[in-house]
Amino acid sequence: MWWKKKQIQIETKESKILPLFVITNKNEVVTPATDIATEDEQLALYRKEIWIYSCVKQLVQAGSSAPLRSLERKINPETKKEESIELPYKHPLSTLLRRPNPFQCKFEFMEATLTYLELVGNAYWELVRNSEEDVIEMYVHSPTYVDIIPSALNKVGGYKFTINQKERILPTEDVIHFKYFDPTDIYYGFSPALGANEAIQLDFYAQIYNKAFFQNSAIPQNVLVVPDFPDEAQRKQLDAEWQKLYKGVKKAHSTGVLWGGIDVKDLSKPPKDAAYIESRKLSREEIASAYGVPPIKLGLYEYANQAGVREQRRIFWEDTMIPMFLRIEGIINTRLVEPNFGSEFYVQFDTSNIQQLAESLLARSDAGARAFQSGLLSRNEGRAMVGYSALSNMKDEFAKPLNMLFEELNTSPSARNKAMQILSNPRNSEDIYKSMTDAEKTEIDNIFNRISK
């Protein structure tokens, strides 16, 4: 095969972007401004905003953990139908996706890609080719380095990478751009964080206010008001006696006795904890909603029972992760696989081992089987309800309920009873069949022959 021959001699060509990097201060952090209009500010939210971090982490971990299968479409010579076959472990496409570059495995590579996509709405892959123009490595780069070069002919004329005041321009065929659609911008994607901008800022300022309160508040809860101005010795004596009698956890809320006209004045402000908590809850819910992450995935169990927990997890996979997988698959197939490996190859996320989706499939399968058995749906309509393709080697017929089948075949009451016993207890079908008369066996054979058709 062509790819096995090419593996014998591989001439590598280094990345055009990696040489632009130099060692910088790794502790340098971009501080969020009063808005998050720039990509740097959006990336900084990952470190500064707990709900952004939590949402992105859940999305990225779920997306990176799903296996990305490399498949080939082939025609089965016996059935003359198209089938999908898993590519060999050492096939170039399998190898490229499993180890995109010397520094990252598949999980790390997808983790970086999805993190940039969720924070900024854009992610970029650089494709590195050998001397034969085969893609042999891929690198994911921060969106903050990339500017799109417009083209009147092809919309995008190239991608300019600017790092440490050095520039490189890559052609469109060497860059894969992942983005979330922005109706106001034909070039760049829209960050979910921008959709939750107001909620993020409100939560950010609420945290700053609460932090400043504890750092800067110099107001004691109570003061002692003395009618005459005491000298220094009297002040020290009063302070020492008061601390001795009432200071400490064990002496809290004890009854105090004052003398000599001394009074106590309460300087504490009425508590506003409830309003603060509700404000943060509202911001949290709006941010989670923008990212499509249910509360249970953020560790919030306050409104969830056992059934609610299961339902929220199912919704997360069906409404958030599956559309994300379809987006990523589509971009990889159209921009990487088809142009560089051929249209007979494609990639697909494997969700068969995800428990929440398996439970949903089981429920749909049960509903489809019941609808078919009751005569509401045909065989292929029932399969379509579950998500399976139609069967071309069987007639697309409606199943008849047993009572209708019994009437049609004019089945005797005793044969009906034996048929129901077999269906309800298949393990004892042989013993039940032996106990029948020849006439009942004939009727039972007719019934099950009709059912099998």
C-alpha positions as a Markdown table, in Angstrom:
| # | Residue | x | y | z |
|---|---|---|---|---|
| 1 | Met | 0.0 | 0.0 | 0.0 |
| 2 | Trp | 1.2 | 3.5 | -0.7 |
| 3 | Trp | 1.4 | 4.6 | 2.9 |
| 4 | Lys | 3.5 | 1.5 | 3.8 |
| 5 | Lys | 6.0 | 2.4 | 1.1 |
| 6 | Lys | 6.3 | 6.0 | 2.2 |
| 7 | Gln | 7.0 | 4.9 | 5.8 |
| 8 | Ile | 10.4 | 3.6 | 4.7 |
| 9 | Gln | 11.9 | 7.0 | 4.1 |
| 10 | Ile | 10.4 | 10.0 | 5.8 |
| 11 | Glu | 12.0 | 13.4 | 5.3 |
| 12 | Thr | 10.7 | 15.7 | 8.0 |
| 13 | Lys | 10.2 | 19.4 | 7.7 |
| 14 | Glu | 10.1 | 21.4 | 10.9 |
| 15 | Ser | 7.3 | 23.7 | 11.9 |
| 16 | Lys | 7.4 | 27.3 | 10.5 |
| 17 | Ile | 5.9 | 28.7 | 13.7 |
| 18 | Leu | 7.8 | 26.9 | 16.6 |
| 19 | Pro | 11.1 | 28.7 | 15.8 |
| 20 | Leu | 9.4 | 32.1 | 16.5 |
| 21 | Phe | 9.0 | 31.1 | 20.2 |
| 22 | Val | 11.7 | 32.2 | 22.7 |
| 23 | Ile | 11.8 | 31.6 | 26.5 |
| 24 | Thr | 9.7 | 34.3 | 28.2 |
| 25 | Asn | 8.6 | 34.9 | 31.8 |
| 26 | Lys | 6.4 | 31.9 | 32.5 |
| 27 | Asn | 4.8 | 33.6 | 35.5 |
| 28 | Glu | 3.5 | 36.5 | 33.4 |
| 29 | Val | -0.3 | 36.6 | 33.6 |
| 30 | Val | -2.7 | 38.9 | 31.7 |
| 31 | Thr | -5.1 | 40.5 | 34.1 |
| 32 | Pro | -8.7 | 40.8 | 32.9 |
| 33 | Ala | -9.8 | 44.3 | 32.1 |
| 34 | Thr | -13.3 | 45.8 | 32.7 |
| 35 | Asp | -14.5 | 43.9 | 29.6 |
| 36 | Ile | -13.3 | 40.9 | 27.7 |
| 37 | Ala | -13.1 | 42.2 | 24.2 |
| 38 | Thr | -9.6 | 40.9 | 23.4 |
| 39 | Glu | -8.5 | 37.4 | 23.0 |
| 40 | Asp | -5.8 | 37.8 | 25.7 |
| 41 | Glu | -8.5 | 38.8 | 28.2 |
| 42 | Gln | -10.7 | 35.9 | 27.2 |
| 43 | Leu | -7.8 | 33.5 | 27.8 |
| 44 | Ala | -7.1 | 35.1 | 31.1 |
| 45 | Leu | -10.6 | 34.2 | 32.3 |
| 46 | Tyr | -9.4 | 30.6 | 32.6 |
| 47 | Arg | -7.3 | 31.6 | 35.6 |
| 48 | Lys | -9.4 | 34.4 | 37.0 |
| 49 | Glu | -13.1 | 33.2 | 36.8 |
| 50 | Ile | -14.0 | 30.0 | 38.6 |
| 51 | Trp | -17.2 | 29.3 | 36.6 |
| 52 | Ile | -15.4 | 29.8 | 33.3 |
| 53 | Tyr | -12.7 | 27.5 | 34.4 |
| 54 | Ser | -15.2 | 24.9 | 35.6 |
| 55 | Cys | -17.3 | 25.0 | 32.4 |
| 56 | Val | -14.3 | 24.8 | 30.1 |
| 57 | Lys | -12.7 | 22.1 | 32.1 |
| 58 | Gln | -15.8 | 19.9 | 31.9 |
| 59 | Leu | -16.2 | 20.4 | 28.1 |
| 60 | Val | -12.6 | 19.9 | 27.4 |
| 61 | Gln | -12.2 | 16.7 | 29.5 |
| 62 | Ala | -15.3 | 15.2 | 27.9 |
| 63 | Gly | -14.3 | 16.1 | 24.4 |
| 64 | Ser | -10.7 | 15.0 | 24.8 |
| 65 | Ser | -11.5 | 11.6 | 26.4 |
| 66 | Ala | -13.7 | 10.4 | 23.5 |
| 67 | Pro | -11.7 | 8.2 | 21.1 |
| 68 | Leu | -11.3 | 9.7 | 17.6 |
| 69 | Arg | -11.5 | 6.7 | 15.2 |
| 70 | Ser | -9.8 | 6.6 | 11.8 |
| 71 | Leu | -12.1 | 4.8 | 9.2 |
| 72 | Glu | -12.1 | 3.8 | 5.6 |
| 73 | Arg | -15.2 | 3.4 | 3.4 |
| 74 | Lys | -15.2 | 0.1 | 1.4 |
| 75 | Ile | -17.7 | -1.8 | -0.7 |
| 76 | Asn | -18.4 | -5.3 | 0.6 |
| 77 | Pro | -18.0 | -7.6 | -2.4 |
| 78 | Glu | -20.7 | -10.0 | -1.1 |
| 79 | Thr | -23.5 | -7.5 | -0.1 |
| 80 | Lys | -22.4 | -4.8 | -2.5 |
| 81 | Lys | -23.0 | -2.3 | 0.3 |
| 82 | Glu | -20.7 | 0.4 | 1.8 |
| 83 | Glu | -19.0 | -0.5 | 5.1 |
| 84 | Ser | -16.7 | 1.3 | 7.4 |
| 85 | Ile | -13.4 | -0.4 | 8.4 |
| 86 | Glu | -11.1 | 0.7 | 11.2 |
| 87 | Leu | -7.7 | 1.8 | 9.7 |
| 88 | Pro | -4.6 | -0.1 | 10.8 |
| 89 | Tyr | -2.7 | 1.2 | 13.9 |
| 90 | Lys | 0.3 | 2.3 | 11.8 |
| 91 | His | -1.7 | 3.9 | 9.0 |
| 92 | Pro | -0.4 | 7.5 | 8.5 |
| 93 | Leu | -3.8 | 9.0 | 9.5 |
| 94 | Ser | -4.1 | 6.9 | 12.6 |
| 95 | Thr | -0.5 | 7.7 | 13.6 |
| 96 | Leu | -1.0 | 11.5 | 12.9 |
| 97 | Leu | -4.1 | 11.6 | 15.1 |
| 98 | Arg | -2.6 | 9.4 | 17.9 |
| 99 | Arg | 0.7 | 11.4 | 18.1 |
| 100 | Pro | 0.2 | 14.7 | 16.2 |
| 101 | Asn | 3.7 | 16.0 | 17.2 |
| 102 | Pro | 6.7 | 15.0 | 19.3 |
| 103 | Phe | 5.5 | 17.1 | 22.3 |
| 104 | Gln | 1.8 | 16.1 | 22.6 |
| 105 | Cys | -0.4 | 13.0 | 22.6 |
| 106 | Lys | -3.9 | 13.0 | 21.2 |
| 107 | Phe | -5.5 | 13.9 | 24.6 |
| 108 | Glu | -3.2 | 16.9 | 25.1 |
| 109 | Phe | -3.6 | 18.1 | 21.5 |
| 110 | Met | -7.4 | 18.0 | 21.7 |
| 111 | Glu | -7.3 | 19.5 | 25.2 |
| 112 | Ala | -5.5 | 22.6 | 23.9 |
| 113 | Thr | -7.7 | 22.8 | 20.8 |
| 114 | Leu | -10.9 | 22.7 | 22.7 |
| 115 | Thr | -9.7 | 25.0 | 25.4 |
| 116 | Tyr | -8.8 | 27.7 | 22.9 |
| 117 | Leu | -12.1 | 27.1 | 21.1 |
| 118 | Glu | -14.3 | 27.5 | 24.2 |
| 119 | Leu | -12.4 | 30.5 | 25.6 |
| 120 | Val | -11.9 | 32.5 | 22.4 |
| 121 | Gly | -14.1 | 30.9 | 19.8 |
| 122 | Asn | -11.1 | 30.1 | 17.6 |
| 123 | Ala | -8.5 | 27.4 | 17.4 |
| 124 | Tyr | -5.8 | 26.9 | 14.8 |
| 125 | Trp | -3.9 | 23.8 | 13.7 |
| 126 | Glu | -0.6 | 24.1 | 11.7 |
| 127 | Leu | 0.0 | 21.2 | 9.3 |
| 128 | Val | 3.6 | 20.3 | 8.8 |
| 129 | Arg | 4.6 | 18.4 | 5.6 |
| 130 | Asn | 7.5 | 16.4 | 4.4 |
| 131 | Ser | 9.3 | 16.7 | 1.1 |
| 132 | Glu | 6.5 | 14.8 | -0.6 |
| 133 | Glu | 3.9 | 17.2 | 0.8 |
| 134 | Asp | 2.4 | 14.6 | 3.1 |
| 135 | Val | 1.1 | 15.8 | 6.4 |
| 136 | Ile | 3.3 | 14.2 | 9.1 |
| 137 | Glu | 2.8 | 16.6 | 12.1 |
| 138 | Met | 0.3 | 19.0 | 13.5 |
| 139 | Tyr | 0.6 | 21.8 | 16.0 |
| 140 | Val | -2.1 | 23.8 | 17.8 |
| 141 | His | -1.4 | 27.5 | 18.3 |
| 142 | Ser | -2.9 | 30.2 | 20.5 |
| 143 | Pro | -5.5 | 32.4 | 18.6 |
| 144 | Thr | -3.7 | 35.4 | 20.0 |
| 145 | Tyr | -0.8 | 34.9 | 17.5 |
| 146 | Val | -3.0 | 34.6 | 14.4 |
| 147 | Asp | -4.4 | 37.2 | 12.0 |
| 148 | Ile | -6.4 | 36.1 | 9.0 |
| 149 | Ile | -5.4 | 37.7 | 5.7 |
| 150 | Pro | -8.6 | 38.5 | 3.6 |
| 151 | Ser | -8.8 | 37.5 | 0.0 |
| 152 | Ala | -11.3 | 38.8 | -2.5 |
| 153 | Leu | -11.0 | 35.5 | -4.5 |
| 154 | Asn | -11.0 | 32.8 | -1.7 |
| 155 | Lys | -12.2 | 34.8 | 1.3 |
| 156 | Val | -9.1 | 33.7 | 3.2 |
| 157 | Gly | -5.7 | 34.4 | 1.5 |
| 158 | Gly | -3.5 | 33.0 | 4.4 |
| 159 | Tyr | -2.8 | 33.2 | 8.1 |
| 160 | Lys | -0.2 | 35.6 | 9.6 |
| 161 | Phe | 1.4 | 34.4 | 12.8 |
| 162 | Thr | 3.0 | 37.1 | 14.9 |
| 163 | Ile | 5.1 | 36.0 | 17.9 |
| 164 | Asn | 7.7 | 38.1 | 19.7 |
| 165 | Gln | 7.5 | 40.7 | 16.8 |
| 166 | Lys | 8.4 | 38.0 | 14.3 |
| 167 | Glu | 6.0 | 37.2 | 11.5 |
| 168 | Arg | 5.3 | 34.1 | 9.3 |
| 169 | Ile | 2.5 | 33.8 | 6.7 |
| 170 | Leu | 1.1 | 30.3 | 6.1 |
| 171 | Pro | -1.0 | 29.3 | 3.2 |
| 172 | Thr | -4.6 | 28.2 | 3.8 |
| 173 | Glu | -3.9 | 24.6 | 3.0 |
| 174 | Asp | -1.4 | 24.4 | 5.9 |
| 175 | Val | -3.8 | 25.8 | 8.6 |
| 176 | Ile | -7.1 | 24.4 | 9.9 |
| 177 | His | -9.3 | 27.0 | 11.6 |
| 178 | Phe | -11.9 | 25.8 | 14.1 |
| 179 | Lys | -14.4 | 28.5 | 15.1 |
| 180 | Tyr | -17.8 | 29.1 | 16.5 |
| 181 | Phe | -20.1 | 31.0 | 14.1 |
| 182 | Asp | -20.3 | 34.8 | 14.6 |
| 183 | Pro | -23.1 | 36.4 | 12.5 |
| 184 | Thr | -21.2 | 39.8 | 12.7 |
| 185 | Asp | -17.8 | 38.5 | 11.6 |
| 186 | Ile | -17.1 | 36.3 | 8.5 |
| 187 | Tyr | -13.5 | 35.6 | 9.5 |
| 188 | Tyr | -13.3 | 35.0 | 13.3 |
| 189 | Gly | -15.4 | 32.9 | 15.7 |
| 190 | Phe | -17.5 | 34.0 | 18.6 |
| 191 | Ser | -16.5 | 33.1 | 22.2 |
| 192 | Pro | -19.2 | 31.7 | 24.5 |
| 193 | Ala | -17.6 | 34.0 | 27.2 |
| 194 | Leu | -18.6 | 37.0 | 25.1 |
| 195 | Gly | -22.2 | 35.9 | 25.3 |
| 196 | Ala | -22.0 | 35.8 | 29.1 |
| 197 | Asn | -19.9 | 39.0 | 29.3 |
| 198 | Glu | -22.3 | 40.8 | 31.7 |
| 199 | Ala | -22.7 | 37.8 | 34.0 |
| 200 | Ile | -18.9 | 37.4 | 34.1 |
| 201 | Gln | -18.3 | 41.0 | 34.9 |
| 202 | Leu | -20.9 | 41.0 | 37.6 |
| 203 | Asp | -19.4 | 37.9 | 39.2 |
| 204 | Phe | -15.9 | 39.4 | 38.9 |
| 205 | Tyr | -16.9 | 42.7 | 40.6 |
| 206 | Ala | -18.8 | 40.8 | 43.3 |
| 207 | Gln | -15.7 | 38.9 | 44.2 |
| 208 | Ile | -13.6 | 42.0 | 44.2 |
| 209 | Tyr | -16.0 | 43.8 | 46.5 |
| 210 | Asn | -16.2 | 40.8 | 48.9 |
| 211 | Lys | -12.4 | 40.5 | 49.0 |
| 212 | Ala | -11.9 | 44.2 | 49.6 |
| 213 | Phe | -14.4 | 44.1 | 52.4 |
| 214 | Phe | -12.4 | 41.6 | 54.3 |
| 215 | Gln | -9.1 | 43.3 | 53.4 |
| 216 | Asn | -10.0 | 46.9 | 54.1 |
| 217 | Ser | -12.8 | 46.9 | 56.7 |
| 218 | Ala | -11.5 | 48.5 | 59.9 |
| 219 | Ile | -14.8 | 48.8 | 61.8 |
| 220 | Pro | -15.1 | 46.8 | 65.0 |
| 221 | Gln | -18.4 | 45.2 | 65.8 |
| 222 | Asn | -18.8 | 46.9 | 69.2 |
| 223 | Val | -17.3 | 49.9 | 71.1 |
| 224 | Leu | -17.5 | 50.8 | 74.7 |
| 225 | Val | -18.7 | 54.4 | 75.3 |
| 226 | Val | -17.3 | 55.9 | 78.5 |
| 227 | Pro | -18.9 | 59.1 | 79.8 |
| 228 | Asp | -15.6 | 60.7 | 81.1 |
| 229 | Phe | -12.3 | 60.7 | 79.3 |
| 230 | Pro | -10.2 | 58.1 | 81.2 |
| 231 | Asp | -6.4 | 58.4 | 81.6 |
| 232 | Glu | -4.1 | 55.8 | 80.0 |
| 233 | Ala | -3.9 | 53.5 | 83.0 |
| 234 | Gln | -7.7 | 53.4 | 83.3 |
| 235 | Arg | -8.0 | 52.6 | 79.5 |
| 236 | Lys | -5.6 | 49.7 | 79.8 |
| 237 | Gln | -7.3 | 48.4 | 82.9 |
| 238 | Leu | -10.8 | 48.5 | 81.2 |
| 239 | Asp | -9.4 | 46.9 | 78.0 |
| 240 | Ala | -7.7 | 44.1 | 80.0 |
| 241 | Glu | -10.7 | 43.3 | 82.1 |
| 242 | Trp | -13.1 | 43.3 | 79.1 |
| 243 | Gln | -10.8 | 41.0 | 77.1 |
| 244 | Lys | -10.4 | 38.7 | 80.1 |
| 245 | Leu | -14.1 | 38.4 | 80.7 |
| 246 | Tyr | -15.5 | 38.2 | 77.1 |
| 247 | Lys | -12.8 | 37.5 | 74.5 |
| 248 | Gly | -12.7 | 34.0 | 72.9 |
| 249 | Val | -15.0 | 31.3 | 71.5 |
| 250 | Lys | -15.8 | 29.8 | 74.8 |
| 251 | Lys | -17.0 | 33.2 | 76.2 |
| 252 | Ala | -19.0 | 34.2 | 73.1 |
| 253 | His | -22.6 | 35.4 | 73.7 |
| 254 | Ser | -22.1 | 35.5 | 77.5 |
| 255 | Thr | -23.9 | 38.2 | 79.5 |
| 256 | Gly | -21.8 | 41.3 | 80.2 |
| 257 | Val | -22.0 | 43.7 | 83.1 |
| 258 | Leu | -21.0 | 47.4 | 82.7 |
| 259 | Trp | -20.5 | 50.0 | 85.4 |
| 260 | Gly | -19.8 | 53.7 | 85.8 |
| 261 | Gly | -22.1 | 54.8 | 83.0 |
| 262 | Ile | -20.3 | 52.8 | 80.4 |
| 263 | Asp | -22.4 | 51.9 | 77.3 |
| 264 | Val | -22.0 | 49.6 | 74.3 |
| 265 | Lys | -22.6 | 50.8 | 70.8 |
| 266 | Asp | -23.1 | 48.3 | 67.9 |
| 267 | Leu | -21.2 | 49.4 | 64.7 |
| 268 | Ser | -21.9 | 46.3 | 62.6 |
| 269 | Lys | -23.8 | 46.7 | 59.4 |
| 270 | Pro | -26.9 | 44.6 | 58.6 |
| 271 | Pro | -25.8 | 41.4 | 56.8 |
| 272 | Lys | -26.1 | 41.3 | 53.0 |
| 273 | Asp | -24.8 | 37.8 | 52.6 |
| 274 | Ala | -28.1 | 36.6 | 51.0 |
| 275 | Ala | -28.0 | 39.2 | 48.3 |
| 276 | Tyr | -24.3 | 38.5 | 47.5 |
| 277 | Ile | -24.9 | 34.7 | 47.3 |
| 278 | Glu | -28.0 | 35.2 | 45.0 |
| 279 | Ser | -26.0 | 37.5 | 42.8 |
| 280 | Arg | -23.2 | 35.0 | 42.4 |
| 281 | Lys | -25.8 | 32.2 | 41.8 |
| 282 | Leu | -27.4 | 34.1 | 39.0 |
| 283 | Ser | -24.0 | 34.9 | 37.4 |
| 284 | Arg | -23.1 | 31.2 | 37.7 |
| 285 | Glu | -26.3 | 30.0 | 36.0 |
| 286 | Glu | -25.9 | 32.5 | 33.1 |
| 287 | Ile | -22.3 | 31.5 | 32.5 |
| 288 | Ala | -23.1 | 27.8 | 32.6 |
| 289 | Ser | -26.0 | 28.3 | 30.3 |
| 290 | Ala | -23.8 | 30.1 | 27.7 |
| 291 | Tyr | -21.5 | 27.0 | 27.7 |
| 292 | Gly | -24.3 | 24.4 | 27.8 |
| 293 | Val | -23.0 | 22.9 | 31.0 |
| 294 | Pro | -25.7 | 21.7 | 33.5 |
| 295 | Pro | -25.3 | 22.5 | 37.2 |
| 296 | Ile | -24.5 | 18.9 | 38.1 |
| 297 | Lys | -21.4 | 18.9 | 36.0 |
| 298 | Leu | -20.1 | 21.8 | 38.0 |
| 299 | Gly | -20.6 | 19.9 | 41.3 |
| 300 | Leu | -23.8 | 21.7 | 42.2 |
| 301 | Tyr | -26.3 | 19.2 | 43.7 |
| 302 | Glu | -28.6 | 21.7 | 45.5 |
| 303 | Tyr | -31.5 | 21.2 | 43.1 |
| 304 | Ala | -30.9 | 17.7 | 41.9 |
| 305 | Asn | -32.3 | 14.3 | 42.9 |
| 306 | Gln | -31.1 | 11.0 | 41.6 |
| 307 | Ala | -33.4 | 11.1 | 38.5 |
| 308 | Gly | -32.4 | 14.8 | 37.9 |
| 309 | Val | -28.7 | 14.0 | 38.1 |
| 310 | Arg | -29.1 | 11.3 | 35.4 |
| 311 | Glu | -31.1 | 13.5 | 33.2 |
| 312 | Gln | -28.7 | 16.4 | 33.4 |
| 313 | Arg | -25.8 | 14.2 | 32.5 |
| 314 | Arg | -27.7 | 12.8 | 29.5 |
| 315 | Ile | -28.6 | 16.4 | 28.4 |
| 316 | Phe | -25.0 | 17.4 | 28.6 |
| 317 | Trp | -23.9 | 14.7 | 26.2 |
| 318 | Glu | -26.8 | 14.9 | 23.8 |
| 319 | Asp | -27.2 | 18.7 | 23.6 |
| 320 | Thr | -23.7 | 19.9 | 24.1 |
| 321 | Met | -21.1 | 17.3 | 23.4 |
| 322 | Ile | -22.6 | 15.5 | 20.4 |
| 323 | Pro | -23.0 | 18.8 | 18.4 |
| 324 | Met | -19.4 | 19.7 | 19.4 |
| 325 | Phe | -18.2 | 16.3 | 18.1 |
| 326 | Leu | -20.1 | 16.8 | 14.8 |
| 327 | Arg | -18.4 | 20.2 | 14.4 |
| 328 | Ile | -14.9 | 18.9 | 15.0 |
| 329 | Glu | -15.4 | 15.8 | 12.9 |
| 330 | Gly | -16.7 | 17.9 | 10.0 |
| 331 | Ile | -13.8 | 20.3 | 10.0 |
| 332 | Ile | -11.2 | 17.6 | 10.3 |
| 333 | Asn | -12.7 | 15.6 | 7.5 |
| 334 | Thr | -13.1 | 18.5 | 5.1 |
| 335 | Arg | -9.8 | 20.3 | 5.9 |
| 336 | Leu | -7.4 | 17.5 | 6.8 |
| 337 | Val | -8.5 | 14.1 | 5.8 |
| 338 | Glu | -10.2 | 14.4 | 2.4 |
| 339 | Pro | -7.6 | 16.8 | 0.8 |
| 340 | Asn | -4.6 | 15.0 | 2.2 |
| 341 | Phe | -5.6 | 11.3 | 2.5 |
| 342 | Gly | -8.5 | 10.8 | 0.2 |
| 343 | Ser | -12.3 | 11.0 | 0.3 |
| 344 | Glu | -12.6 | 7.3 | 1.2 |
| 345 | Phe | -11.1 | 8.1 | 4.6 |
| 346 | Tyr | -12.8 | 9.9 | 7.5 |
| 347 | Val | -12.7 | 10.3 | 11.3 |
| 348 | Gln | -15.4 | 9.9 | 13.8 |
| 349 | Phe | -15.7 | 10.2 | 17.6 |
| 350 | Asp | -16.6 | 6.9 | 19.3 |
| 351 | Thr | -19.3 | 7.5 | 21.8 |
| 352 | Ser | -20.4 | 3.9 | 22.2 |
| 353 | Asn | -18.9 | 3.6 | 25.7 |
| 354 | Ile | -20.5 | 6.7 | 27.1 |
| 355 | Gln | -22.9 | 5.5 | 29.7 |
| 356 | Gln | -25.4 | 8.4 | 29.5 |
| 357 | Leu | -25.7 | 8.0 | 25.7 |
| 358 | Ala | -26.1 | 4.2 | 26.1 |
| 359 | Glu | -29.0 | 4.6 | 28.5 |
| 360 | Ser | -30.6 | 7.0 | 26.1 |
| 361 | Leu | -30.1 | 4.6 | 23.2 |
| 362 | Leu | -31.6 | 1.8 | 25.3 |
| 363 | Ala | -34.7 | 3.8 | 26.1 |
| 364 | Arg | -35.2 | 4.8 | 22.4 |
| 365 | Ser | -34.7 | 1.1 | 21.4 |
| 366 | Asp | -37.3 | 0.0 | 23.8 |
| 367 | Ala | -39.7 | 2.7 | 22.6 |
| 368 | Gly | -39.0 | 1.8 | 19.0 |
| 369 | Ala | -39.6 | -1.9 | 19.6 |
| 370 | Arg | -42.8 | -1.3 | 21.4 |
| 371 | Ala | -44.1 | 1.0 | 18.6 |
| 372 | Phe | -43.2 | -1.7 | 16.0 |
| 373 | Gln | -44.8 | -4.5 | 18.0 |
| 374 | Ser | -48.0 | -2.5 | 18.5 |
| 375 | Gly | -48.3 | -1.8 | 14.8 |
| 376 | Leu | -47.8 | 2.0 | 15.1 |
| 377 | Leu | -44.5 | 2.0 | 13.2 |
| 378 | Ser | -43.1 | -0.2 | 10.4 |
| 379 | Arg | -39.9 | -2.1 | 10.9 |
| 380 | Asn | -37.6 | 0.6 | 9.3 |
| 381 | Glu | -39.6 | 3.4 | 10.9 |
| 382 | Gly | -38.8 | 1.8 | 14.3 |
| 383 | Arg | -35.1 | 1.5 | 13.3 |
| 384 | Ala | -35.0 | 5.2 | 12.2 |
| 385 | Met | -36.5 | 6.1 | 15.6 |
| 386 | Val | -33.5 | 4.5 | 17.3 |
| 387 | Gly | -31.0 | 6.0 | 14.8 |
| 388 | Tyr | -30.3 | 2.9 | 12.7 |
| 389 | Ser | -30.4 | 2.7 | 8.9 |
| 390 | Ala | -33.1 | 0.8 | 7.0 |
| 391 | Leu | -32.8 | -2.9 | 6.3 |
| 392 | Ser | -32.9 | -3.5 | 2.5 |
| 393 | Asn | -32.9 | -7.3 | 2.8 |
| 394 | Met | -36.3 | -7.4 | 4.6 |
| 395 | Lys | -39.7 | -6.0 | 3.8 |
| 396 | Asp | -40.6 | -2.8 | 5.5 |
| 397 | Glu | -43.8 | -4.2 | 7.1 |
| 398 | Phe | -45.9 | -3.4 | 10.1 |
| 399 | Ala | -46.0 | -5.9 | 12.8 |
| 400 | Lys | -49.4 | -7.3 | 13.8 |
| 401 | Pro | -50.2 | -7.6 | 17.5 |
| 402 | Leu | -50.6 | -11.2 | 18.7 |
| 403 | Asn | -54.3 | -10.9 | 19.3 |
| 404 | Met | -54.9 | -9.8 | 15.7 |
| 405 | Leu | -52.6 | -12.5 | 14.5 |
| 406 | Phe | -54.5 | -15.1 | 16.5 |
| 407 | Glu | -57.8 | -13.9 | 15.0 |
| 408 | Glu | -56.4 | -14.0 | 11.5 |
| 409 | Leu | -55.1 | -17.5 | 11.8 |
| 410 | Asn | -58.2 | -18.7 | 13.7 |
| 411 | Thr | -56.0 | -20.0 | 16.5 |
| 412 | Ser | -57.6 | -22.2 | 19.1 |
| 413 | Pro | -57.6 | -21.0 | 22.7 |
| 414 | Ser | -55.3 | -23.8 | 23.9 |
| 415 | Ala | -52.7 | -22.9 | 21.1 |
| 416 | Arg | -53.0 | -19.2 | 22.0 |
| 417 | Asn | -52.2 | -20.1 | 25.7 |
| 418 | Lys | -49.2 | -22.2 | 24.7 |
| 419 | Ala | -47.9 | -19.5 | 22.4 |
| 420 | Met | -48.1 | -16.9 | 25.2 |
| 421 | Gln | -46.3 | -19.3 | 27.6 |
| 422 | Ile | -43.4 | -19.7 | 25.1 |
| 423 | Leu | -43.1 | -16.0 | 24.5 |
| 424 | Ser | -43.1 | -15.2 | 28.3 |
| 425 | Asn | -40.8 | -18.0 | 29.2 |
| 426 | Pro | -38.5 | -18.9 | 26.3 |
| 427 | Arg | -36.2 | -21.1 | 28.4 |
| 428 | Asn | -39.0 | -23.7 | 28.9 |
| 429 | Ser | -40.2 | -23.6 | 25.3 |
| 430 | Glu | -38.9 | -27.1 | 24.6 |
| 431 | Asp | -40.9 | -28.6 | 27.5 |
| 432 | Ile | -44.0 | -26.6 | 26.5 |
| 433 | Tyr | -43.7 | -27.8 | 22.9 |
| 434 | Lys | -43.4 | -31.5 | 24.0 |
| 435 | Ser | -46.6 | -31.2 | 26.0 |
| 436 | Met | -48.6 | -30.1 | 22.9 |
| 437 | Thr | -50.8 | -32.1 | 20.7 |
| 438 | Asp | -50.0 | -32.4 | 17.0 |
| 439 | Ala | -52.8 | -30.0 | 16.1 |
| 440 | Glu | -51.4 | -27.4 | 18.6 |
| 441 | Lys | -47.9 | -27.8 | 17.3 |
| 442 | Thr | -49.1 | -27.1 | 13.8 |
| 443 | Glu | -50.9 | -23.9 | 15.0 |
| 444 | Ile | -47.8 | -22.8 | 17.0 |
| 445 | Asp | -45.6 | -23.3 | 14.0 |
| 446 | Asn | -47.9 | -21.2 | 11.8 |
| 447 | Ile | -47.9 | -18.4 | 14.5 |
| 448 | Phe | -44.1 | -18.2 | 14.8 |
| 449 | Asn | -43.6 | -18.5 | 11.0 |
| 450 | Arg | -45.8 | -15.4 | 10.6 |
| 451 | Ile | -44.0 | -13.6 | 13.5 |
| 452 | Ser | -40.5 | -14.4 | 12.0 |
| 453 | Lys | -41.6 | -12.9 | 8.6 |
